[in-house]
Amino acid sequence: MVAPLKLSWAFRAQPVEIEVWRRAVGRLMTGWGATPTATDIACLGVSELLANVCRHVDDPRCRLRVSRVCGDVLVEVADRSQQPPLVGEMPDWDAESGRGLWMLREMVDDFGYMPRPYGWGARLRMGKSVWFSCRNVCPRGTGE
């Protein structure tokens, strides 16, 4: 069975379920033939982005998307907060938090965020999407 080139899941982020999503992304990356290093980084990134939704977003409803284009992989978590992620230039290594996004940004090829609308009843509201990508980590195949 060939792994789909894009998967998306909508759910309420909960700390006890982050490992479920790590495993789902790990299986998908393995199905794509991604390198073990890229798979580990994607799983770490999923943990970090979902943990940030749990810690910093009042409404934990979010969407996790993982896409493959040629050999590149894009991982994105959209949430219902307009607050941009805080990534400093150099983390305080003695602090209890504040290092995760910095380390993720250093490990991936691209990292960013953008405003993103979401529907709430008949009204449209703004949230954000935080994403990262890893380039040339999957073998190129047909149908891409």
C-alpha positions as CSV (number, residue, x, y, z in Angstrom):
1,M,0.0,0.0,0.0
2,V,1.3,3.4,-1.0
3,A,1.3,6.1,1.7
4,P,-0.9,9.2,0.7
5,L,1.1,12.3,-0.2
6,K,-0.9,14.4,2.4
7,L,-2.7,13.7,5.6
8,S,-4.6,16.0,7.8
9,W,-6.2,15.4,11.3
10,A,-8.4,17.7,13.3
11,F,-8.5,17.1,17.1
12,R,-8.2,18.7,20.5
13,A,-4.6,18.8,21.5
14,Q,-4.0,17.0,24.8
15,P,-0.6,16.3,26.4
16,V,-1.5,12.6,26.9
17,E,-2.2,12.1,23.2
18,I,0.9,13.8,21.7
19,E,2.7,10.4,21.5
20,V,-0.2,9.1,19.3
21,W,0.4,11.9,16.8
22,R,4.2,11.4,16.9
23,R,3.6,7.7,16.0
24,A,1.2,8.6,13.2
25,V,3.6,11.0,11.7
26,G,6.5,8.5,12.1
27,R,4.5,5.8,10.3
28,L,3.6,8.2,7.5
29,M,7.3,9.3,7.1
30,T,8.4,5.6,7.1
31,G,5.8,4.8,4.5
32,W,7.3,7.6,2.3
33,G,10.8,6.1,2.7
34,A,12.0,9.2,4.6
35,T,15.4,9.1,6.2
36,P,15.5,8.0,9.9
37,T,16.9,11.3,10.9
38,A,14.2,13.2,9.1
39,T,11.6,11.0,10.7
40,D,13.0,11.7,14.1
41,I,13.0,15.4,13.5
42,A,9.4,15.4,12.2
43,C,8.3,13.5,15.3
44,L,10.1,15.9,17.6
45,G,8.6,18.8,15.8
46,V,5.1,17.4,16.1
47,S,5.7,17.0,19.8
48,E,6.9,20.6,20.2
49,L,4.1,22.2,18.1
50,L,1.4,20.2,19.8
51,A,2.8,20.8,23.3
52,N,2.8,24.6,22.5
53,V,-0.9,24.4,21.6
54,C,-1.6,22.6,24.9
55,R,0.4,25.2,26.9
56,H,-0.3,28.5,25.1
57,V,-3.7,28.3,23.3
58,D,-7.0,28.7,25.2
59,D,-8.9,26.6,22.7
60,P,-7.0,23.3,22.0
61,R,-8.8,22.5,18.8
62,C,-6.1,22.3,16.1
63,R,-5.3,20.6,12.8
64,L,-2.1,18.7,12.1
65,R,-1.1,18.4,8.4
66,V,1.8,16.5,6.9
67,S,2.5,16.8,3.2
68,R,5.0,15.4,0.8
69,V,6.0,17.1,-2.4
70,C,8.7,15.3,-4.4
71,G,11.3,14.6,-1.7
72,D,10.3,17.4,0.7
73,V,8.1,17.1,3.8
74,L,6.0,19.9,5.3
75,V,4.5,19.6,8.8
76,E,2.0,22.2,9.9
77,V,-0.1,22.7,13.0
78,A,-2.9,25.2,12.8
79,D,-4.5,26.5,16.0
80,R,-7.0,29.1,17.1
81,S,-4.6,31.7,18.6
82,Q,-3.4,34.8,16.8
83,Q,-0.4,34.9,19.2
84,P,2.8,34.2,17.1
85,P,5.2,31.6,18.4
86,L,8.1,33.1,20.3
87,V,11.5,32.0,19.1
88,G,14.5,33.9,20.5
89,E,17.9,34.2,19.0
90,M,19.5,32.1,21.7
91,P,17.6,30.2,24.5
92,D,18.4,30.5,28.2
93,W,19.7,27.0,28.7
94,D,19.0,27.2,32.5
95,A,15.3,28.1,32.0
96,E,12.6,25.5,32.4
97,S,11.1,26.3,28.9
98,G,11.8,28.3,25.8
99,R,14.2,26.1,24.0
100,G,12.0,23.8,22.0
101,L,11.1,26.0,19.0
102,W,14.6,27.3,18.8
103,M,16.1,23.8,18.6
104,L,13.4,22.8,16.1
105,R,14.2,25.8,13.9
106,E,17.9,24.9,14.0
107,M,17.2,21.3,12.9
108,V,14.9,21.9,10.0
109,D,15.4,23.5,6.6
110,D,12.5,26.0,6.9
111,F,10.4,27.2,9.9
112,G,7.7,29.8,10.2
113,Y,4.2,30.8,11.0
114,M,1.4,32.7,9.3
115,P,-2.1,33.9,10.1
116,R,-4.7,31.4,9.1
117,P,-8.5,31.8,9.2
118,Y,-10.8,29.2,10.7
119,G,-14.6,28.9,10.8
120,W,-16.5,29.3,14.0
121,G,-20.2,28.9,13.3
122,A,-21.2,31.5,10.6
123,R,-18.2,33.7,11.6
124,L,-14.7,33.5,10.3
125,R,-11.9,34.1,12.9
126,M,-8.1,34.3,12.7
127,G,-5.7,31.8,14.1
128,K,-2.3,30.8,13.0
129,S,-0.4,28.0,11.4
130,V,3.1,27.1,12.6
131,W,5.1,25.0,10.2
132,F,8.4,23.4,9.4
133,S,9.9,21.6,6.4
134,C,12.6,19.2,5.7
135,R,14.0,19.1,2.1
136,N,15.1,16.1,0.1
137,V,14.4,13.6,2.9
138,C,12.2,11.1,0.9
139,P,13.0,9.3,-2.4
140,R,11.3,10.9,-5.3
141,G,8.6,8.6,-6.8
142,T,5.9,8.6,-9.4
143,G,2.6,10.4,-8.9
144,E,4.1,13.4,-7.1
